[in-house]
Amino acid sequence: MNTKISLKSINKLAIPALIAGIAEPLLSITDTAIIGNIDENATESLAAVGIVGAFISMLIWVFGQIRSAISSIVSQYLGANKLDEIKTLPAQAIAIVVFGSLLVLAISYPFAEQIFRFYNASGDILNYCITYFKIRIFGFPFSLFVFAVFGTFRGLQNTYYPMIIAIIGALLNIVLDIIFVYGIEGVLPAMNIEGAAYASVIAQITMAIIAVVLLLKKTSISLKIALPFHKEIPTLLGMIGNLFVRTIALNTALYFATAYATDYGAEYIAAYTIGINIWLLGAFMIDGYSSAGNILSGKLLGAKDYKTLVELSKKLFKYGIITGSIIALTGFIFHDFIGQIFTKEPEVLKQFNAVFWLVLLTQPISAITFIFDGMFKGMGKMKYLRNLLILSTGLVFIPTLLFFDYLDLKLTAIWIAFTLWILARGLPLVFKFRREFLPLIKND
């Protein structure tokens, strides 16, 4: 079997996935932009949104790996023409991840103060963190449910419905953010940071409801939990376990970055919050091609079509470099305007502008890393991804941060560490992929 991989076929998956991917950081970016422009304690509130956002992102990334695991298994069964054998798996997987998310909510809610003290938050920033978190955390189970449904759709080679769900959620969040944060004179008082949290939760619940309707109406997948457990559940749990450990390593890097930025002062953590949200937006824009790689590589591996798999990797490499460079160039051209979208505070803008060039420099590098990361997830090679990220964090990110922090480079130290960390994650994936699959083509 040899499937033709064209730009059109890649974009048919990548563009809807790109739009869907943007929705997740857009929730945080909307909160950041709107909170950064309130009249009362804007810098402290912006800092709190950044700290809580880092923690909730960590939770979503750790548990949201269910999306990649489900997508990998479903797409490989699809490629092998055995889809009927996998129909009971998604409901069981979704039930497992939702139960886990409720457990996390129950454990983390009472310890909000201790969690954010651990991030070096104190005073007004700590109080805002607790207020914002104790509302936003209730959206966490709904987010994970949506991630699991997205994984099922991706495995079925469908990124259109996740895009529709994500667009509705993002637009609803923006509208509710403006209404709840700033209020409506004579109708609804301004709720400030609490309003941003409520807007996010309502958007996440809405996305979950739409996801249920589309999954049941548009696919043959049932959400009815049937026993016994599917034979692929141990494989799925193994993938999730490896991705869980991997994501802990990833969030160790994010924790160190957030904790150091918080320790430098309110203007530094506020500037870091803007920078990390823009970096994540770029990463999720690249995620369109990463998702296409994830979806197609699983299917091609299941079909043992190694020649097309290598062709796919070459095309995605090229598209990733082009997309990452366009994002970086756009950022350089509009850098003054971008900063002022989020805040008018001169000290925050000063710190942000000092490091924004580094944030942009990572975009083409991130593109290659995320694309090959997606392909390896699609092929089910979670153990290698786990080991690589542990080594990249322990041997590259943390030592780099400590060294440049010692030189008192502050936010520059953080972004140098991020840049080298992304390189250390990406290059080995490219080399390993070529070493493993080029010989298979020659053998054929």
C-alpha positions in Angstrom: 0.0 0.0 0.0 1.2 3.5 -0.8 -0.8 6.6 0.0 -0.1 9.9 -1.7 0.6 12.6 0.9 -0.1 16.0 -0.6 -0.1 19.5 0.9 -3.9 19.5 0.3 -4.4 16.2 2.3 -2.2 17.4 5.1 -3.9 20.8 5.3 -7.3 19.1 5.3 -6.3 17.7 8.8 -3.8 20.4 9.8 -5.8 23.6 9.3 -8.9 22.6 11.4 -6.5 21.1 14.0 -4.6 24.4 14.0 -7.7 26.4 14.6 -8.9 24.0 17.3 -5.4 24.1 18.9 -5.4 27.8 19.2 -8.6 27.7 21.3 -6.9 26.4 24.4 -4.2 29.1 24.7 -6.8 31.6 23.5 -8.7 31.0 26.8 -5.7 32.0 28.8 -4.6 34.8 26.4 -8.1 36.4 26.6 -7.9 36.3 30.4 -4.4 37.8 30.2 -5.3 40.7 27.8 -8.6 41.6 29.6 -7.3 41.3 33.2 -4.1 43.2 32.2 -6.3 46.2 31.3 -8.6 46.4 34.4 -8.6 49.6 36.5 -7.9 47.9 39.9 -4.6 46.1 40.7 -4.0 45.1 37.1 -0.4 44.0 37.5 -1.1 41.8 40.6 -4.2 40.3 38.9 -2.2 39.6 35.7 0.5 37.9 37.7 -2.1 35.7 39.5 -3.6 34.7 36.1 -0.1 33.7 34.9 0.7 31.6 38.0 -2.7 29.9 38.1 -2.6 29.4 34.4 0.8 27.7 34.7 -0.6 25.3 37.3 -3.8 24.5 35.5 -1.9 24.1 32.2 0.3 21.6 34.0 -2.8 19.6 35.1 -4.4 19.7 31.6 -1.1 18.6 29.9 -0.5 15.8 32.4 -4.0 14.3 32.2 -4.8 15.6 28.7 -2.3 13.1 27.2 -5.3 10.8 26.9 -6.0 12.6 23.6 -2.7 11.4 22.0 -3.0 7.9 23.5 -6.6 7.4 22.2 -5.7 9.0 18.8 -2.7 6.7 18.4 -4.6 3.5 19.0 -7.7 4.4 17.0 -5.7 5.6 14.0 -3.6 2.4 14.0 -6.7 0.2 14.0 -8.2 2.4 11.3 -5.0 1.9 9.2 -5.2 -1.8 9.7 -9.0 -1.8 8.7 -10.0 -3.1 12.2 -12.0 -0.1 13.4 -14.9 -2.4 14.6 -12.6 -3.9 17.2 -12.0 -0.6 18.9 -15.6 0.9 19.4 -15.9 0.3 23.2 -12.4 1.7 24.0 -13.1 5.5 23.9 -16.0 5.4 26.5 -13.8 3.4 28.9 -10.9 5.7 28.4 -13.0 8.8 28.9 -14.5 7.4 32.1 -11.0 6.7 33.5 -9.7 10.2 32.7 -12.8 12.0 34.1 -12.7 10.0 37.3 -9.0 11.0 37.6 -9.8 14.7 37.0 -12.5 14.7 39.8 -10.0 13.2 42.1 -7.5 16.0 41.3 -10.2 18.6 41.9 -11.1 17.2 45.3 -7.4 17.1 46.4 -6.2 20.4 45.0 -9.2 22.7 46.0 -8.6 22.6 49.8 -4.8 23.2 49.3 -5.0 26.2 46.9 -3.0 28.5 49.3 -0.2 25.9 49.8 0.0 25.2 46.0 0.5 28.9 45.1 2.9 29.6 48.0 5.0 26.9 46.4 5.0 29.1 43.3 6.5 31.9 45.5 3.2 33.9 45.4 2.5 36.1 48.4 0.3 39.1 49.5 -2.2 40.4 47.0 -0.9 38.1 44.3 -1.5 35.0 46.5 -5.0 36.1 47.4 -5.9 36.7 43.7 -4.4 33.3 42.8 -6.6 31.5 45.4 -9.7 33.4 44.2 -9.1 32.7 40.5 -8.1 29.1 41.0 -11.1 28.1 43.2 -13.4 29.0 40.4 -11.4 27.9 37.3 -10.5 24.4 38.7 -14.2 23.4 38.2 -13.7 23.6 34.5 -10.9 21.0 34.6 -13.0 17.8 34.4 -14.9 19.3 31.4 -11.6 20.2 29.7 -10.3 16.7 30.0 -13.5 15.2 28.7 -13.2 17.4 25.6 -9.6 16.4 25.1 -10.6 12.7 25.2 -13.3 13.3 22.6 -10.9 15.2 20.5 -8.5 12.2 20.6 -11.3 9.9 19.3 -12.1 12.3 16.5 -8.4 12.6 15.6 -8.1 8.8 15.5 -10.9 8.7 13.0 -9.0 11.3 10.9 -11.5 14.0 11.7 -10.2 17.4 12.9 -13.3 19.3 11.6 -15.6 18.7 14.6 -12.9 19.5 17.2 -12.4 22.8 15.3 -16.1 23.6 15.5 -16.2 22.9 19.3 -13.0 24.9 19.9 -14.2 27.9 17.9 -17.5 28.1 19.8 -15.7 27.7 23.2 -13.2 30.4 22.4 -15.7 32.9 21.1 -18.0 32.3 24.1 -15.1 32.8 26.5 -14.1 36.1 24.9 -17.7 37.5 25.0 -18.2 36.3 28.6 -14.8 37.6 29.7 -15.7 41.1 28.5 -19.1 41.0 30.1 -18.1 39.5 33.5 -14.7 41.2 34.0 -15.8 44.8 33.0 -19.5 44.4 33.9 -22.5 46.1 32.3 -23.3 49.4 33.8 -26.6 49.3 35.7 -27.0 45.5 35.0 -24.0 43.6 36.1 -21.2 44.8 38.4 -17.5 44.4 37.2 -16.3 41.0 38.6 -12.6 41.6 37.6 -10.5 38.4 38.1 -13.5 36.3 39.3 -15.3 37.2 36.1 -12.5 35.8 34.0 -12.6 32.5 35.9 -16.4 32.1 35.5 -16.1 32.9 31.8 -13.6 30.1 31.3 -15.6 27.5 33.3 -18.8 28.3 31.4 -17.0 28.0 28.0 -15.4 24.7 29.0 -18.8 23.2 30.1 -20.4 24.4 26.8 -17.6 22.7 24.8 -18.1 19.4 26.7 -21.9 19.5 25.9 -21.3 20.1 22.2 -18.6 17.4 22.1 -21.1 14.8 23.5 -23.7 15.7 20.9 -21.3 15.6 17.9 -19.7 12.3 19.0 -23.0 10.6 19.4 -24.7 12.1 16.3 -21.7 12.0 13.8 -19.8 8.8 14.7 -20.5 5.2 15.5 -18.6 5.5 18.8 -20.8 5.1 21.9 -20.3 6.7 25.3 -22.0 3.7 27.0 -19.4 2.1 29.3 -19.4 -1.7 28.6 -17.4 -4.3 30.5 -15.1 -6.2 30.4 -12.4 -3.6 29.7 -11.1 -3.6 26.1 -7.9 -5.5 25.5 -6.1 -2.3 24.5 -6.8 -0.6 27.9 -3.4 -1.8 29.3 -1.7 -0.4 26.2 -3.6 2.8 26.6 -2.7 3.1 30.3 0.9 2.3 29.5 1.0 5.1 26.9 -0.7 7.5 29.4 1.7 6.5 32.1 4.7 7.3 29.9 3.2 10.6 28.8 2.2 11.3 32.4 5.9 11.0 33.5 7.0 13.0 30.5 4.6 15.8 31.2 5.7 16.0 34.8 9.2 16.6 33.4 7.8 19.2 31.0 5.9 21.0 33.8 9.0 20.9 36.0 10.6 23.2 33.5 7.4 25.4 33.5 7.3 25.4 37.3 11.0 26.6 37.6 10.3 29.3 35.0 7.2 30.5 36.8 8.7 30.3 40.3 11.8 32.2 39.3 9.8 34.9 37.4 7.5 35.3 40.4 10.5 35.7 42.7 12.0 38.5 40.6 8.9 40.7 41.3 5.4 41.5 40.1 6.5 43.3 36.8 8.6 40.3 35.9 6.0 37.6 36.4 3.5 39.8 34.6 5.9 40.2 31.6 6.6 36.4 31.8 2.9 35.7 31.7 2.5 37.7 28.5 5.6 36.0 26.9 4.6 32.4 27.9 1.0 32.9 26.6 2.4 34.2 23.2 4.8 31.3 23.1 2.0 28.8 23.8 -0.2 30.4 21.1 2.6 29.9 18.6 3.1 26.3 19.8 -0.6 25.6 19.4 -0.6 27.1 15.9 2.1 24.7 14.9 0.1 22.0 16.6 -2.1 21.9 13.4 0.8 20.3 11.5 1.8 18.3 14.6 -1.7 16.9 14.8 -1.7 16.0 11.1 1.6 14.1 11.8 0.0 12.5 14.8 -3.1 11.4 12.9 -1.4 10.3 9.7 1.7 8.6 11.2 -0.5 6.3 13.3 -2.6 5.3 10.3 0.5 4.8 8.0 2.3 2.8 10.7 -0.8 0.6 11.1 -0.8 0.0 7.3 3.0 -0.6 7.3 3.4 2.1 4.6 6.9 3.3 5.6 7.7 5.1 2.4 4.8 7.4 2.7 5.6 7.8 6.4 9.0 9.2 5.6 7.6 11.4 2.8 5.1 12.8 5.4 8.0 13.6 7.8 9.9 15.6 5.1 6.9 17.6 4.1 5.9 18.4 7.7 9.5 19.4 8.4 9.3 22.0 5.6 5.9 23.3 6.5 6.9 23.6 10.1 9.9 25.7 9.3 7.9 28.0 7.1 5.0 28.4 9.6 7.4 29.0 12.6 9.3 31.6 10.6 6.1 33.4 9.6 5.0 33.5 13.2 8.4 34.9 14.3 8.6 37.5 11.5 5.0 38.7 12.3 6.0 39.0 16.0 9.1 41.1 15.1 7.1 43.4 12.9 4.3 44.0 15.4 6.3 43.6 18.7 5.4 47.1 20.0 1.7 46.7 19.4 1.6 43.1 20.8 2.9 44.1 24.2 0.4 47.0 24.6 -2.5 44.6 23.9 -1.9 43.0 27.2 -0.8 45.9 29.5 -0.1 49.6 29.6 2.2 49.3 32.6 5.6 50.8 31.6 7.7 48.5 33.8 5.9 45.4 32.6 6.3 46.4 29.0 10.0 47.2 29.6 10.7 43.6 30.9 8.5 42.1 28.2 10.2 43.9 25.3 13.7 42.9 26.7 13.0 39.2 26.1 10.3 39.1 23.3 13.0 38.5 20.6 13.9 35.3 22.4 10.3 34.2 22.6 10.1 34.7 18.8 13.4 33.0 18.1 12.0 29.7 19.6 9.1 29.5 17.1 10.8 27.8 14.1 12.7 25.5 16.5 9.5 24.7 18.4 7.8 23.9 15.0 10.2 21.0 14.2 10.1 19.7 17.8 6.3 19.7 18.1 5.8 18.1 14.6 8.1 15.2 15.3 6.8 14.9 18.9 3.3 14.5 17.3 4.5 11.9 14.9 6.1 9.8 17.7 2.9 10.0 19.7 0.9 8.9 16.7 3.2 5.9 16.3 2.8 5.0 20.0 6.5 5.6 20.9 5.7 7.2 24.3 8.6 5.6 26.2 11.2 7.3 24.0 9.4 10.7 24.3 9.3 10.2 28.1 13.0 9.6 28.4 14.0 12.4 26.1 12.0 15.0 28.0 13.3 13.9 31.4 16.9 14.2 30.1 16.2 17.6 28.3 14.7 19.0 31.5 17.3 17.6 34.0 20.4 18.1 31.9 19.6 21.2 29.8 16.8 23.4 31.1 17.5 23.4 34.8 21.3 23.8 34.6 20.9 26.5 31.9 18.4 28.4 34.0 20.6 28.2 37.2 23.7 29.3 35.3 22.2 32.4 33.6 20.2 33.2 36.8 23.5 33.3 38.6 24.6 35.9 36.0 21.5 37.9 37.1 19.9 37.8 33.6 16.4 37.3 35.1 13.8 36.8 32.4 16.5 36.4 29.7 17.9 33.4 31.7 14.4 31.8 31.6 14.1 32.2 27.8 17.6 31.1 27.0 16.8 27.9 29.0 13.6 27.4 27.1 15.4 27.9 23.7 18.1 25.2 24.5 15.4 22.9 26.0 13.4 23.0 22.8 16.5 22.2 20.7 17.4 19.3 23.0 13.9 17.9 22.6 13.7 18.2 18.9 17.0 17.2 17.3 17.1 13.6 18.7 13.6 13.0 17.4 14.6 13.9 13.9 17.7 11.7 14.0 15.9 8.7 15.6 13.1 8.8 13.1 15.4 8.8 10.1 17.6 6.1 11.6 14.6 3.8 12.2 12.5 4.3 9.1 15.0 5.0 6.2 16.4 1.4 6.4 12.8 0.0 6.3 12.3 1.7 2.9 15.5 0.2 1.6 14.5 -3.2 2.8 11.1 -2.9 1.0 
